[in-house]
Amino acid sequence: MKKQGQWLALALLLVAGCSAAGGGAKLPGDELGGNDVATELTADGAAEMSSDALLPDYWIEDWSDGPGNEPDGLPPGPDLCAGCQCDDSCGLETVGPDGEVAGPFCGDGVCDAGESWLDCLSDCPNPCGDGACGPTEECETCPQDCGACPGTAFCNLSGKAGDEVSCPVDLAASGPDSVKAVGLQFKLGFDAASVEFVKFHDELCTDGNNCMSWDIPPQAIVMPTGHALAYNVLTDGLIKVILYHASDPLKPLSDAWMSQGLVQGDPWLFDIVFKLKQDLEPGTGEASVDELIATDADANPLTVEVDGNLLITQ
């Protein structure tokens, strides 16, 4: 489970990077656990992962073993080139020792039986984005056509059209002596037909009674706590979120912990603000989280349990 989650997270991040817009400012602070995390800002302030972006060391494990450099015990990952803008050589194969053509082959310009965009993009165009969830597509590889994969509900969305609804994101360790998370990544899912994402909301307080809103966007992607919140809109209704401390990668995201089922300390990280496009009765709309990845200061992955809007690390 550990290697599989890390392999999937890296693949998803690289796939997201293929469509990232060029240009923009880098993330303040350039190190987390020894690896650069490259980001770029779009015009609306959203941080998108660039194609060479890497997760921190503790989200990646050396998988140099195996014939295909894939993690032991797992099949090779998908051909990431097939989902991106590849050059004409992508998927081409030479047939015969002298280059003679002996029947259908990859590169002849025809999508023959047995070929698909996954193994022969030059002959078979990538169907992702045509509006239909085909047999070679699924929610993980083509959410544009197949929709976002089901996640764990953590916030109910209800109210009148035009209302803004805030979903707090809380984080706590499972006990007073439990290790605390220094990094967090997840996918945020919602029904884009009925609600729209507005912003991540935080507060900058100079003292207990003097606080101002600190919203991302339009502010920079560094939060008042010094943590960086980077996010990438993968498609309508699906956003990837990464939270870490750029200049102090060992600083916990939250000092809260659980005791006898109650939260001790302040677990609040930030609010996710949505705007309703239509009237929603209670229980008819929700936001969900999926593919939760957390790590401690010693580069160990942490199990994350979802209890309403509270994320509990084990």
ROLUM-147480 format. One record per residue (C-alpha): x, y, z; residue in one letter; residue number from 0. Coordinates in steps of 0.1 Angstrom, whole numbers, padded with zeros to 4 digits. Layout:
N
c1 X c2 Y c3 Z residu A num NUM;
...
END
This chain:
314
c1 0000 c2 0000 c3 0000 residu M num 0;
c1 0029 c2 0024 c3 0008 residu K num 1;
c1 0046 c2 0020 c3 -0026 residu K num 2;
c1 0014 c2 0019 c3 -0045 residu Q num 3;
c1 0001 c2 0052 c3 -0030 residu G num 4;
c1 0035 c2 0069 c3 -0037 residu Q num 5;
c1 0036 c2 0056 c3 -0073 residu W num 6;
c1 0001 c2 0068 c3 -0079 residu L num 7;
c1 0007 c2 0102 c3 -0063 residu A num 8;
c1 0038 c2 0107 c3 -0085 residu L num 9;
c1 0020 c2 0096 c3 -0117 residu A num 10;
c1 -0009 c2 0119 c3 -0110 residu L num 11;
c1 0013 c2 0148 c3 -0103 residu L num 12;
c1 0032 c2 0143 c3 -0135 residu L num 13;
c1 0000 c2 0139 c3 -0155 residu V num 14;
c1 -0013 c2 0171 c3 -0140 residu A num 15;
c1 0019 c2 0188 c3 -0150 residu G num 16;
c1 0015 c2 0180 c3 -0187 residu C num 17;
c1 -0013 c2 0206 c3 -0190 residu S num 18;
c1 0001 c2 0232 c3 -0167 residu A num 19;
c1 0003 c2 0268 c3 -0180 residu A num 20;
c1 0038 c2 0282 c3 -0186 residu G num 21;
c1 0051 c2 0314 c3 -0170 residu G num 22;
c1 0046 c2 0329 c3 -0136 residu G num 23;
c1 0062 c2 0332 c3 -0102 residu A num 24;
c1 0079 c2 0303 c3 -0083 residu K num 25;
c1 0067 c2 0292 c3 -0049 residu L num 26;
c1 0083 c2 0312 c3 -0021 residu P num 27;
c1 0109 c2 0288 c3 -0006 residu G num 28;
c1 0122 c2 0261 c3 -0029 residu D num 29;
c1 0129 c2 0231 c3 -0007 residu E num 30;
c1 0108 c2 0204 c3 0011 residu L num 31;
c1 0126 c2 0173 c3 0023 residu G num 32;
c1 0155 c2 0179 c3 -0002 residu G num 33;
c1 0136 c2 0181 c3 -0035 residu N num 34;
c1 0125 c2 0212 c3 -0053 residu D num 35;
c1 0088 c2 0216 c3 -0057 residu V num 36;
c1 0083 c2 0237 c3 -0088 residu A num 37;
c1 0051 c2 0256 c3 -0092 residu T num 38;
c1 0038 c2 0283 c3 -0114 residu E num 39;
c1 0010 c2 0308 c3 -0109 residu L num 40;
c1 -0017 c2 0312 c3 -0134 residu T num 41;
c1 -0034 c2 0346 c3 -0141 residu A num 42;
c1 -0060 c2 0339 c3 -0115 residu D num 43;
c1 -0035 c2 0330 c3 -0088 residu G num 44;
c1 -0040 c2 0292 c3 -0089 residu A num 45;
c1 -0008 c2 0273 c3 -0084 residu A num 46;
c1 -0003 c2 0246 c3 -0111 residu E num 47;
c1 0024 c2 0219 c3 -0109 residu M num 48;
c1 0049 c2 0222 c3 -0138 residu S num 49;
c1 0059 c2 0191 c3 -0158 residu S num 50;
c1 0091 c2 0186 c3 -0139 residu D num 51;
c1 0076 c2 0191 c3 -0104 residu A num 52;
c1 0084 c2 0164 c3 -0079 residu L num 53;
c1 0068 c2 0154 c3 -0046 residu L num 54;
c1 0091 c2 0157 c3 -0015 residu P num 55;
c1 0115 c2 0128 c3 -0007 residu D num 56;
c1 0091 c2 0113 c3 0018 residu Y num 57;
c1 0063 c2 0110 c3 -0008 residu W num 58;
c1 0087 c2 0092 c3 -0033 residu I num 59;
c1 0106 c2 0060 c3 -0028 residu E num 60;
c1 0135 c2 0048 c3 -0049 residu D num 61;
c1 0120 c2 0021 c3 -0072 residu W num 62;
c1 0152 c2 0014 c3 -0091 residu S num 63;
c1 0146 c2 -0024 c3 -0087 residu D num 64;
c1 0128 c2 -0043 c3 -0113 residu G num 65;
c1 0131 c2 -0045 c3 -0151 residu P num 66;
c1 0109 c2 -0014 c3 -0157 residu G num 67;
c1 0121 c2 0006 c3 -0127 residu N num 68;
c1 0086 c2 0002 c3 -0113 residu E num 69;
c1 0079 c2 -0005 c3 -0076 residu P num 70;
c1 0084 c2 -0042 c3 -0067 residu D num 71;
c1 0052 c2 -0062 c3 -0070 residu G num 72;
c1 0033 c2 -0036 c3 -0091 residu L num 73;
c1 0028 c2 -0034 c3 -0128 residu P num 74;
c1 0044 c2 -0006 c3 -0148 residu P num 75;
c1 0026 c2 0027 c3 -0146 residu G num 76;
c1 0007 c2 0042 c3 -0175 residu P num 77;
c1 0026 c2 0057 c3 -0205 residu D num 78;
c1 0025 c2 0093 c3 -0193 residu L num 79;
c1 0036 c2 0105 c3 -0227 residu C num 80;
c1 0003 c2 0091 c3 -0241 residu A num 81;
c1 -0017 c2 0117 c3 -0222 residu G num 82;
c1 0005 c2 0147 c3 -0231 residu C num 83;
c1 0015 c2 0165 c3 -0262 residu Q num 84;
c1 0041 c2 0142 c3 -0276 residu C num 85;
c1 0062 c2 0145 c3 -0306 residu D num 86;
c1 0057 c2 0123 c3 -0337 residu D num 87;
c1 0081 c2 0097 c3 -0324 residu S num 88;
c1 0058 c2 0088 c3 -0295 residu C num 89;
c1 0046 c2 0052 c3 -0299 residu G num 90;
c1 0065 c2 0045 c3 -0332 residu L num 91;
c1 0080 c2 0011 c3 -0338 residu E num 92;
c1 0101 c2 -0002 c3 -0366 residu T num 93;
c1 0089 c2 -0034 c3 -0383 residu V num 94;
c1 0114 c2 -0058 c3 -0397 residu G num 95;
c1 0152 c2 -0058 c3 -0396 residu P num 96;
c1 0155 c2 -0039 c3 -0429 residu D num 97;
c1 0126 c2 -0015 c3 -0422 residu G num 98;
c1 0102 c2 -0034 c3 -0445 residu E num 99;
c1 0064 c2 -0031 c3 -0437 residu V num 100;
c1 0049 c2 -0065 c3 -0429 residu A num 101;
c1 0012 c2 -0057 c3 -0424 residu G num 102;
c1 -0003 c2 -0034 c3 -0397 residu P num 103;
c1 0021 c2 -0018 c3 -0373 residu F num 104;
c1 0023 c2 0011 c3 -0349 residu C num 105;
c1 0032 c2 0041 c3 -0370 residu G num 106;
c1 0013 c2 0032 c3 -0402 residu D num 107;
c1 -0013 c2 0059 c3 -0395 residu G num 108;
c1 -0041 c2 0035 c3 -0389 residu V num 109;
c1 -0056 c2 0026 c3 -0355 residu C num 110;
c1 -0057 c2 -0012 c3 -0360 residu D num 111;
c1 -0072 c2 -0038 c3 -0338 residu A num 112;
c1 -0050 c2 -0044 c3 -0308 residu G num 113;
c1 -0037 c2 -0008 c3 -0308 residu E num 114;
c1 -0049 c2 0020 c3 -0286 residu S num 115;
c1 -0038 c2 0054 c3 -0275 residu W num 116;
c1 -0021 c2 0039 c3 -0245 residu L num 117;
c1 0005 c2 0020 c3 -0266 residu D num 118;
c1 0003 c2 0037 c3 -0300 residu C num 119;
c1 -0006 c2 0074 c3 -0297 residu L num 120;
c1 0008 c2 0081 c3 -0333 residu S num 121;
c1 -0020 c2 0059 c3 -0348 residu D num 122;
c1 -0048 c2 0062 c3 -0321 residu C num 123;
c1 -0056 c2 0097 c3 -0308 residu P num 124;
c1 -0061 c2 0101 c3 -0271 residu N num 125;
c1 -0099 c2 0100 c3 -0266 residu P num 126;
c1 -0098 c2 0118 c3 -0233 residu C num 127;
c1 -0118 c2 0150 c3 -0237 residu G num 128;
c1 -0143 c2 0138 c3 -0263 residu D num 129;
c1 -0171 c2 0139 c3 -0238 residu G num 130;
c1 -0176 c2 0101 c3 -0236 residu A num 131;
c1 -0161 c2 0077 c3 -0210 residu C num 132;
c1 -0147 c2 0050 c3 -0234 residu G num 133;
c1 -0135 c2 0015 c3 -0226 residu P num 134;
c1 -0098 c2 0027 c3 -0222 residu T num 135;
c1 -0108 c2 0056 c3 -0199 residu E num 136;
c1 -0116 c2 0058 c3 -0162 residu E num 137;
c1 -0120 c2 0084 c3 -0135 residu C num 138;
c1 -0082 c2 0082 c3 -0126 residu E num 139;
c1 -0069 c2 0088 c3 -0161 residu T num 140;
c1 -0097 c2 0109 c3 -0176 residu C num 141;
c1 -0119 c2 0127 c3 -0151 residu P num 142;
c1 -0129 c2 0151 c3 -0179 residu Q num 143;
c1 -0150 c2 0124 c3 -0195 residu D num 144;
c1 -0156 c2 0099 c3 -0167 residu C num 145;
c1 -0160 c2 0123 c3 -0138 residu G num 146;
c1 -0141 c2 0126 c3 -0106 residu A num 147;
c1 -0135 c2 0093 c3 -0087 residu C num 148;
c1 -0157 c2 0089 c3 -0056 residu P num 149;
c1 -0141 c2 0103 c3 -0025 residu G num 150;
c1 -0149 c2 0104 c3 0012 residu T num 151;
c1 -0176 c2 0131 c3 0020 residu A num 152;
c1 -0163 c2 0157 c3 0045 residu F num 153;
c1 -0186 c2 0187 c3 0040 residu C num 154;
c1 -0223 c2 0191 c3 0033 residu N num 155;
c1 -0232 c2 0219 c3 0008 residu L num 156;
c1 -0267 c2 0234 c3 0010 residu S num 157;
c1 -0285 c2 0267 c3 0007 residu G num 158;
c1 -0298 c2 0291 c3 -0019 residu K num 159;
c1 -0283 c2 0298 c3 -0053 residu A num 160;
c1 -0256 c2 0325 c3 -0049 residu G num 161;
c1 -0248 c2 0316 c3 -0012 residu D num 162;
c1 -0212 c2 0311 c3 -0002 residu E num 163;
c1 -0206 c2 0280 c3 0019 residu V num 164;
c1 -0174 c2 0274 c3 0039 residu S num 165;
c1 -0160 c2 0240 c3 0046 residu C num 166;
c1 -0134 c2 0240 c3 0074 residu P num 167;
c1 -0105 c2 0216 c3 0071 residu V num 168;
c1 -0093 c2 0204 c3 0105 residu D num 169;
c1 -0062 c2 0182 c3 0113 residu L num 170;
c1 -0052 c2 0164 c3 0145 residu A num 171;
c1 -0030 c2 0136 c3 0156 residu A num 172;
c1 -0046 c2 0105 c3 0170 residu S num 173;
c1 -0031 c2 0111 c3 0205 residu G num 174;
c1 -0010 c2 0134 c3 0226 residu P num 175;
c1 0022 c2 0114 c3 0219 residu D num 176;
c1 0014 c2 0106 c3 0183 residu S num 177;
c1 0037 c2 0120 c3 0156 residu V num 178;
c1 0023 c2 0150 c3 0138 residu K num 179;
c1 0020 c2 0156 c3 0101 residu A num 180;
c1 0043 c2 0181 c3 0084 residu V num 181;
c1 0029 c2 0175 c3 0048 residu G num 182;
c1 -0005 c2 0168 c3 0034 residu L num 183;
c1 -0019 c2 0161 c3 0000 residu Q num 184;
c1 -0054 c2 0153 c3 -0012 residu F num 185;
c1 -0078 c2 0157 c3 -0041 residu K num 186;
c1 -0109 c2 0178 c3 -0035 residu L num 187;
c1 -0140 c2 0167 c3 -0054 residu G num 188;
c1 -0174 c2 0184 c3 -0058 residu F num 189;
c1 -0203 c2 0186 c3 -0083 residu D num 190;
c1 -0192 c2 0214 c3 -0106 residu A num 191;
c1 -0228 c2 0216 c3 -0121 residu A num 192;
c1 -0242 c2 0228 c3 -0088 residu S num 193;
c1 -0213 c2 0245 c3 -0069 residu V num 194;
c1 -0182 c2 0263 c3 -0079 residu E num 195;
c1 -0149 c2 0267 c3 -0060 residu F num 196;
c1 -0142 c2 0302 c3 -0048 residu V num 197;
c1 -0111 c2 0303 c3 -0026 residu K num 198;
c1 -0091 c2 0289 c3 0004 residu F num 199;
c1 -0097 c2 0311 c3 0034 residu H num 200;
c1 -0073 c2 0317 c3 0062 residu D num 201;
c1 -0068 c2 0346 c3 0087 residu E num 202;
c1 -0038 c2 0367 c3 0096 residu L num 203;
c1 -0040 c2 0378 c3 0132 residu C num 204;
c1 -0016 c2 0403 c3 0149 residu T num 205;
c1 -0032 c2 0396 c3 0183 residu D num 206;
c1 -0062 c2 0378 c3 0196 residu G num 207;
c1 -0088 c2 0404 c3 0185 residu N num 208;
c1 -0072 c2 0419 c3 0154 residu N num 209;
c1 -0075 c2 0395 c3 0125 residu C num 210;
c1 -0079 c2 0400 c3 0087 residu M num 211;
c1 -0089 c2 0376 c3 0059 residu S num 212;
c1 -0061 c2 0359 c3 0040 residu W num 213;
c1 -0076 c2 0343 c3 0010 residu D num 214;
c1 -0059 c2 0322 c3 -0017 residu I num 215;
c1 -0064 c2 0335 c3 -0043 residu P num 216;
c1 -0059 c2 0365 c3 -0046 residu P num 217;
c1 -0031 c2 0365 c3 -0021 residu Q num 218;
c1 0002 c2 0346 c3 -0025 residu A num 219;
c1 0001 c2 0309 c3 -0019 residu I num 220;
c1 0020 c2 0312 c3 0014 residu V num 221;
c1 -0004 c2 0311 c3 0044 residu M num 222;
c1 0001 c2 0333 c3 0076 residu P num 223;
c1 0015 c2 0303 c3 0094 residu T num 224;
c1 0043 c2 0301 c3 0069 residu G num 225;
c1 0029 c2 0270 c3 0052 residu H num 226;
c1 0025 c2 0269 c3 0014 residu A num 227;
c1 -0008 c2 0259 c3 0000 residu L num 228;
c1 -0004 c2 0249 c3 -0036 residu A num 229;
c1 -0033 c2 0237 c3 -0057 residu Y num 230;
c1 -0040 c2 0226 c3 -0092 residu N num 231;
c1 -0074 c2 0225 c3 -0109 residu V num 232;
c1 -0073 c2 0192 c3 -0127 residu L num 233;
c1 -0108 c2 0195 c3 -0142 residu T num 234;
c1 -0142 c2 0209 c3 -0133 residu D num 235;
c1 -0150 c2 0196 c3 -0099 residu G num 236;
c1 -0116 c2 0182 c3 -0091 residu L num 237;
c1 -0087 c2 0200 c3 -0074 residu I num 238;
c1 -0054 c2 0187 c3 -0061 residu K num 239;
c1 -0041 c2 0204 c3 -0029 residu V num 240;
c1 -0006 c2 0202 c3 -0014 residu I num 241;
c1 0002 c2 0218 c3 0020 residu L num 242;
c1 0037 c2 0220 c3 0035 residu Y num 243;
c1 0062 c2 0245 c3 0050 residu H num 244;
c1 0087 c2 0256 c3 0024 residu A num 245;
c1 0113 c2 0271 c3 0047 residu S num 246;
c1 0108 c2 0248 c3 0077 residu D num 247;
c1 0098 c2 0213 c3 0063 residu P num 248;
c1 0098 c2 0198 c3 0098 residu L num 249;
c1 0071 c2 0223 c3 0112 residu K num 250;
c1 0038 c2 0205 c3 0120 residu P num 251;
c1 0007 c2 0215 c3 0101 residu L num 252;
c1 -0013 c2 0214 c3 0133 residu S num 253;
c1 -0004 c2 0209 c3 0170 residu D num 254;
c1 -0039 c2 0195 c3 0179 residu A num 255;
c1 -0044 c2 0159 c3 0191 residu W num 256;
c1 -0073 c2 0136 c3 0201 residu M num 257;
c1 -0081 c2 0126 c3 0236 residu S num 258;
c1 -0111 c2 0104 c3 0244 residu Q num 259;
c1 -0128 c2 0113 c3 0212 residu G num 260;
c1 -0123 c2 0151 c3 0217 residu L num 261;
c1 -0099 c2 0175 c3 0200 residu V num 262;
c1 -0073 c2 0192 c3 0221 residu Q num 263;
c1 -0058 c2 0224 c3 0208 residu G num 264;
c1 -0066 c2 0242 c3 0176 residu D num 265;
c1 -0070 c2 0218 c3 0146 residu P num 266;
c1 -0081 c2 0244 c3 0120 residu W num 267;
c1 -0060 c2 0246 c3 0089 residu L num 268;
c1 -0082 c2 0267 c3 0065 residu F num 269;
c1 -0116 c2 0269 c3 0050 residu D num 270;
c1 -0126 c2 0259 c3 0015 residu I num 271;
c1 -0152 c2 0283 c3 0002 residu V num 272;
c1 -0178 c2 0273 c3 -0024 residu F num 273;
c1 -0205 c2 0293 c3 -0042 residu K num 274;
c1 -0238 c2 0276 c3 -0049 residu L num 275;
c1 -0250 c2 0277 c3 -0085 residu K num 276;
c1 -0285 c2 0264 c3 -0076 residu Q num 277;
c1 -0306 c2 0258 c3 -0046 residu D num 278;
c1 -0295 c2 0228 c3 -0026 residu L num 279;
c1 -0314 c2 0211 c3 0001 residu E num 280;
c1 -0295 c2 0196 c3 0031 residu P num 281;
c1 -0281 c2 0163 c3 0022 residu G num 282;
c1 -0281 c2 0169 c3 -0016 residu T num 283;
c1 -0247 c2 0184 c3 -0021 residu G num 284;
c1 -0213 c2 0176 c3 -0007 residu E num 285;
c1 -0175 c2 0181 c3 -0011 residu A num 286;
c1 -0153 c2 0150 c3 -0008 residu S num 287;
c1 -0116 c2 0143 c3 -0003 residu V num 288;
c1 -0097 c2 0114 c3 -0018 residu D num 289;
c1 -0061 c2 0101 c3 -0021 residu E num 290;
c1 -0051 c2 0115 c3 0012 residu L num 291;
c1 -0013 c2 0114 c3 0017 residu I num 292;
c1 0004 c2 0127 c3 0049 residu A num 293;
c1 0039 c2 0124 c3 0062 residu T num 294;
c1 0058 c2 0130 c3 0095 residu D num 295;
c1 0091 c2 0148 c3 0100 residu A num 296;
c1 0110 c2 0115 c3 0097 residu D num 297;
c1 0097 c2 0109 c3 0062 residu A num 298;
c1 0072 c2 0082 c3 0073 residu N num 299;
c1 0038 c2 0080 c3 0057 residu P num 300;
c1 0009 c2 0085 c3 0080 residu L num 301;
c1 -0025 c2 0069 c3 0078 residu T num 302;
c1 -0053 c2 0096 c3 0075 residu V num 303;
c1 -0088 c2 0089 c3 0088 residu E num 304;
c1 -0117 c2 0112 c3 0078 residu V num 305;
c1 -0142 c2 0120 c3 0105 residu D num 306;
c1 -0165 c2 0147 c3 0090 residu G num 307;
c1 -0143 c2 0177 c3 0083 residu N num 308;
c1 -0116 c2 0164 c3 0107 residu L num 309;
c1 -0086 c2 0146 c3 0093 residu L num 310;
c1 -0069 c2 0124 c3 0120 residu I num 311;
c1 -0034 c2 0111 c3 0114 residu T num 312;
c1 -0024 c2 0078 c3 0129 residu Q num 313;
END
